[in-house]
């Protein structure tokens, strides 16, 4: 499901209007296209790829950005080391439990249905769980599982699919996963497959605006000048969602950097918004200042129009604005925002944003501990001074300040992500404790004999499961949990940026 798409709609609806109508989108496309000289050699699809790291990349104006991570002590106590090792082992064992269930019942399919022990294809039928899990396996040291997955990946054919391709999800899950696996392992096969996938996706960008179509069916082609012929007409929709075009540029920049193919950079024509604005700014070492400017404008609008306090307990929430009407819909998906604000606060010296991030993060954690299962629901509608009064019937049996709830849980990572980021930024160990509590609740309520499953109602004692173990559980939820208890130099925020599927990509640093 389009997690990031919904994140953008949740968090920044007003800024969408301000940004697009204000012409910033068009400015960004033109400005980026004006930097075609960034990569030295133009490569066409039938040319050889250069696999020597960094040999093709050249980016002017890269600077040393401020440090993101807290200055952790060089060593910790023996008790702390042992505790963190035990917790990492617990999370790794959880990964292996889920992975073994997937390999037994759903190998090669996109997803395991973890209650019925069956399989399902929901993203192209290329085994998205395998590719999404690659870098997590590498980080956890699961080399046997990684090598088996590598053998699967090398035989993938990205021109054949069981269904139309969702371009956005394919880029963040497949392309991001392949690029991260390549950089971590330095195995060329992952870059080869990433390049094949990037080429297969290029027809999606054949449009008058340069913005990608959201659906695509790739077909092998010989004439690179006729890419547009291979987008079937039913998929040429006139409307495309902001996040679908906004969460692509980081992956295509990385692919262009590693292959030296400047034409692939065409794929970055859809501008990145919100979460990716600050991430791309960090990735390129501040070389493109428009990312900083657009991020700051977006955050200022968010603070002005979308952040409110709850009526009773004064909790800070991030709501929605539609037709000038504010809604206190606090979504689990929106809990990526505290991490984004925290990183932006450190890089851009915006200490007030860090304070807001910490308060929003507390609300995300409260959403967990306030339910029967100690797991957060998909959405809580929170009472604020802007919301209309609600009846007692609506508020009955719900947490204080909450008048309505969407009680489902999909094994989502956003709250764990912000715990990891804020721990790395502040060094505050309470974030580790909160993350451990959440993991214990997941084990208690979501574990099945074959893996883990989302829940139908987090506020019910019956524990009914939804039979779905999405690939992002491997890519994000378990990875962020594992890194939360890992040494701080493991995938340091000062060396990597995470794409929106939690695939770490090396930053461009000033040499």
N, C-alpha and C positions, 0 to 999 in steps of 0.2 A: 504494500500500500504506500501511497505517496506521502511518506512521513514528512519530508522536508517541505513538500508543496503545502501541506497543511500548516507546518510551522510558520511559513511566511504569512499565510492568510490569518493565522491567529495573532501574530505579533505585530505586524506592521501594515495593516490595511490602509491606514491614512497615508503613510509614507509612500505606498505604491502609487497613489494618486499624485502626490507631490513630486515624486521622482520622475514618473513617466511623463506626466503632462508638462513638467518643467523642462523636459528635453534632455535630461541626464542620460537616459538610455541611448538616445541617438548620439550624444556626445561621446559616450564611452565606446561605442562601436567604432566611430570614426577615429577616435584617438588611438585605440589599440591597433586598428588597421594601419595607422601611421607609423607603427613601430615594427614593420616587417623586417627591418634590418637586424633585429635583435638576434636572430639565429643565422649563422653565417652561410650555410649551404641549403639551397632549396632542393628537396628530394622528391621525386615522383614515385608512385607506388611500385613500379617495376625496377627501381634502383635498389642497390644493397643498402642495408641499414648499418650505421656505425654503432658498435656496441661499447666503445670505449667511454667510460663514464666521463661526463662533462666535456668531452673533446669538441662537441659541436655547439655547446652553449656559450653565448656571449650576451651579457646583459649590462648595459651602461647604468650608471647612477645607483648601483647597489650600495647600501649603507649598512653599518652595524647598528641594528635596532636595539633598543633597551632590553635588558634581560627580563624574561617572563617568570622563570622559576625562582622560588624561594632559595635563599642560601642555606641549604641543608648542611648540618655538620657532616664531616667526612666519614664518621662512623656512628653507629647507634649501639645501645646497650645490648648485651647478650640476650636478655629477655625479649627486647623489642625485635631483634633479628629472628629469634626462634618463633615468636608469635606471628610475624609476617610470613615466615616460611610455611608454618602450619596453615595459615589462611590461603596462601597461594596454592598449596597442595589441595586444599578442599575445592577451590575453584577449578583447578586443573582436572581433578577427578570428576567434577561436574561436567566439564567440557567433554572428557572422554566417555562419560556415561551417555551424553547426548550424541556424541559422534558415533559411538558404537551402534546405537540404535539407528542412526541415519544410514550407516554403511550396511547394516543388516537388512533393513526394510525399504530403503529408498535410494540406494546408491545410484548416482547418475541423474536422479530427478532433482527438481528444484527444492523440494521441501518434504520433510517427514511429517505425516499426520500421526502425532505421538501418542494418541489414545488408541486408535484403531490399528496401529502398526501398518499403515499404508503410505503410499507416496502421492505426490501432487506436483504438477508443473504449473507454476504461476508466473515465471519470468523466463520465457523463451525456450525452456526445456534443455538448457545447457548445463544444468547442475549448479545453480547459483550458490547453493549452500557450500559446495566444495571451494569455489573461488572466493566467496566471502570469508571463508574460514582460514585461508592460506596463511595470512600474516599472523593471525592469532596462534596457529600451530607453531609457526617459527618462533614467535616471542616466548611461547611456553616450552620450547625445546622438544616438541613432539615430532621428531625428524622422520620416524617410520610413517606416520600418518601423512606428513607433508610430502614425502617422496611418492607415496601411492597416489596422492592427489596430483602431483606433478605429471605422472604418467597419464592420468586421465586428461589433464589440461592440454597436453601436447597433441592429442588427437581430436580436439574440438574443431568443428566446422561452423564458423559464425555466419555462413551464408545460408544455412538451413535452420529452420525453427518451426516449432509446433504452432506458433501463433504470431500475430503482429507484435513487433518489438516496441515496448515502452522505452523510448530513447533515454529519458531521464534516469529511470531505475537501472537501465543497462549500463549507463556511464558510471553512476556512483557505486554500484555493486560489482559489476564485472570488470570494467576498465580500471576503476580505482583499486580493486583487489589484485589484479594482475600487475599493475605498476608497483604497488607496495611490495608484493611478493618478490618482484625482480630486484628492487632496491635493497631489500633486506638480505636476500640470498645471493644476489648477483648472478642468478641463473638466467641465461639468455633466452631460454624458451618462453619465459613469462613476458619478456619484452616483445618477442616475435608474435606471440598471440595477442598482446595488447595492440600492436601495430596492425595486425589483421583485423581486429575488432574496430579500431579507429577508422580504418579505411572503409569497412563495411557500414559504418554509421554515417559517413560523410554525406550520402544522399539526403539525409534528414535536414541538412543545412542549405539545400538548394531551394531558396525562396527569395522573393523580391526584397524582403526586409533583411535577410541574412539570419533571421531567427529560426530555430529549428522546428520542424514538424514534430508533434509529440508521438506519432506512431509511424512505424517503418516496417517494410518487409524487404530485407536485403536479398539481392540477386547478384550472382557473379557478373562482372562486366569487364570488357576489354578496353573500351574507350573511356578514358578518365574524364573527357570533356562532356560526356552525356550522363553524368550522375543523376540529373534530375529525372531522367526517363525511368528510373527504377524505384520511384516512390509511387505506389499504386494510387490511383485517383481517389478511392474512398477514404484514404488516410490524409488527404490534403485538407485538413481542417483549418478554418480561418482563425480560430481562437487557440491560443497557447497560454498555459498558466505561467505566471511569473517565475515561480521556483523551478519549473521544468526547464526554463531557459537560463536560469540564474545559477544553477548549481552544477555547471559543466566546465567552466573555464579553468579551474585548477587542474583537473585531470588532463585536459587537452594541452595545457601549457607544459605539464610534466612530460607528456608523450612527445611533444615537439622538442623539448629540451633533450630528452634521452635519445631520440632517433635522428635529430637534426633535420627533420622534415617540416619545413615551414608551412607547407600546404595544410598539414593537419591542424595547424593553429587556426585555420579557418573555422574549425569546430568550436573555437572559443568565442565566436561572434556574439553569442547570446550572453549578455552581461550577467555577472554574478551579483546577487543581492544579499544584503544583511549578513547572514552568517559567513558567506564567502567573501564579502567585501573586505573584512579585516583579515581573513585567512589568506586571500590572494596578496593583499598588501604585505603581509608578513612573508609569504612564500617568495616574493620577488625582492625582498629586502628593501621595501619602500621605494622601489624604482619608479612606480607609477603612483603619483600622489593623488590622482582622482579617486582611487580606491579609499584612501583615508578620508577625503572630503565627503564622499558619498556615505561612508559608514557613519561619520560624525553627524551628518544631517539626518540620517535615518534614526540614529539613537536619540537625538534631541527630540524628534517628532514622537518617538515611542514614549519617552519620559513625559512628554506634555499631554499626550492624548490617550495613552493605553495603560498607564500604571495608576492603580488606585489602592486604597487601604480598605480592608474589610470593616464592617460596621462595629462588630463586637470586640474582636481581638486585635484589630489594627494590623492584620497581616497584609503584607504587600503582595498584590497580585498583578498579573499581566492579563488584561482582558481583550475584548474585541470592539471594534468600532465599525458600524455599518449604517449607512445613511444618517450619519451624525448621531446615532443612538449607541450608547455604550452598553456592553454586556459583560457581566462578570464571569464569563466562561473561561475558567482556568484549566488549560489542557495539559496533559502529561507531555505532549509533544512540545509545548512551549518551554519546558524546563531545560532546553538547550541554551536559552537566553542567558542565564547566570554565567555559564562558562564563556560564552561569547563576550559578555560585558567585562568579565574578569581579565581575559586576555587583552581586550582592547584597552582596558584601564592601565595595564602595565606597559604596553607598547606605546601608547599615546599620552601617557601621564595624565590620566583622568581619574583621580582617586575617588571622586564621588560616584563614578560608575561602579567601582569595586564595592562600595557600601551598598548600592542598590542590588548588585549581584548577590551579595551575602544574604540580604533580606529576602530576595526572591527565592534563593536556594533553600532558605529555612521553610518557606511555604511549600516548596516541592517536597521536602522531607515530611512536613506536617501532613501532606496529602497521603503519605504512606501510613504513618502511625495512627491516623485518625479512623481507619477502617477496621473491620473485624479481622481481616487477614493480615493487616499491617502491610498491605500492598496498595499502591495508588490506583485510582480508577482512570479511565480514559479522560473524563471531563468532570470537573466540579463547577457548578454555577454558584458563585460566591456573592453574598449580599454586600453591596457598597452603597454609598450615598447617591450614586447615579442610577441604581437599579430600582425598579418599582417594588412596592411592598408585596410580599408573598403570603399565601395563606399558611396557617399552621399545618394543614394536611400535607403541604409540599415539604415542610421542614421536618416533619416527624421522622425519628430514627436516623437522622443525618447529623454529621458533625456540626458544631457551632459555626455559624456564618454561612453554612451551605444550605441552599434551598432546593437543589436538584442535582442529580448525579447520573452520568453514564457509567455504569459500574464495571464495564469490561476492562480486561488487562491483556495485553498482547506480548508480554515479555519485553517490554520496551526498555531502552537504555538511557533515556535523556537525563533522568535524575542521577543515575550512577555516573554518567559523563560529567555532569557539573560537579559532583563530589570529587572525582578524580582531578579535574582542572583546578578547583579551588584549593584542594590539598597541595597540589604542586605549586600553586601561586603563593599560598599563605603559610604552608608548613603546619597548619592546625590539624592535629591528629584526631580531633573529633569527627572530621570528615571520614576518616578510616572506620571509626566505630559505627557511624551511620550506614556506611556502605556494607559493613559486615552484617548489621541488623537486616538490611534489605535482602542480602544473599540468603540469610537463614530463613527468611519468610518465603523466598522463592523455592528453596529446597522443600520446605514444609508443605506448601500448598500447590506447587506447580510440577513437582517431579512425578514422572510416570515410569513404568517398567522399561520403556524404550527411550526416554529422554525427559523433556519438559514441555509443558503446554501452558498457553494462556488460560485465563479464567473468564467465565461468563459473568460473575458477580463477585467483586472483591469484598462486598459488605455482607456476604452470606456465609453461613457456616457449612453449607453443603459442599462447597469446593468444586462445583461443576466446571469441567474444563472444556475449552473450545476446540481441542484436537489439532492445534496449529503450533508448529515450532519454526518460525520464520528464520531465514538465513541471518538476519541481523542479530539474532540471539548469539550466534557464534562470532559474528564480525564486531559487534559493539558491546552488548551487555556483558559477556564473559571477558572480553578483552579489557574493557575499562575496569571491571572488578579486579582482574589479575594485576593490572598496572597500578591500581590504587595501593596495593601491598608490595609492589616491587621497588627496588632501589630507585631513587629519583633520576638517576642518569639512564635508566632504561626507557628508551623512546622519549628523550627529553623534549619538552616544549620549546627549548632554545635551539633544537636541531631539526625538529619535524613540525609539520602541520598535519592535522587529521582532516581528511575529506569528510563529508557529511555521513558516510557509512563507516567512519572510524578507521579508515585505511591511512596509516602514517606515510607521508611523503617528505623526503628530505628537502629542507629549505635551501634556496640559493643564498649563499653566504658570500660576503665580500672577501676576496682572496688577498 
